[in-house]
Amino acid sequence: MITELDRVILTTDIPDYGLETGDIGTVVLVHQGGKGYEVEFVTLSGETIVVVSLFAEQVRSLSSR
């Protein structure tokens, strides 16, 4: 199960935010027991690119395959 502060991998492109499959983000909020997540994506220098609400199907745990 994905929890707050877990790192996740995007499984679909989100062109409205310039995000691509494979981008890595950090979960900052879990919605409805894991049906969705608020995920923060940052640059390598730590600047926030976007915080976006995503469905569970749009991300996977960094440790799972």
N, C-alpha and C positions, 0 to 999 in steps of 0.2 A: 504494500500500500504506500502511496505517495503521501508524505506529510510536509508540513511547513518547514522551510529551509532546505528541503531536498533539491538537488540539481536534477533537471529534466532535459530531455532532448525533444525538440520539435519534430513531429512526424508528418507535417504538412506545411506547405508554403502559406504565409499570411502576407500577401503583397501590399495590403493597405498600410502595413507597418514596416515593410522592407525586411520581413523575416523569411528565412528559407529553411526547408527541411534540414535537420542536422544542427541548427543553432541551439546553443545551450543556455538555459535560464535557471532561475531560482524561484521556487514556489514561495510566495509571501502570504498566501491565504488559500485555504481549502474550502470549497463551496459544497454544501449539501452532502457531506460525508464522502467526497471524492468524485462527485459527478462533474466537477469543474474546478479550475484553479486560477488564481491571479498569479501570473508569472512575470518576473522582472528579467529583462535582458539588458546586459551591460557591455560596454566596450572593454577591450583588454586593459585599458587604463582605469576602469572602474566607473566610467560615466554611464548613467542610465540612458538607454536608448528608448525603451518603452516598458510600461507595465500594462499587461493585456490579460483580459479574461479569456480562458480557453476551456473547451470541453475536454474531458478525460481522454477521448479518442485522439486528440491533437498532440498529446505528449506521451512520452514513456520515461520510466525511471532511467537515470544514467547508468545504473548498475545492471539493469535487465537487458536481455537480448531478444 
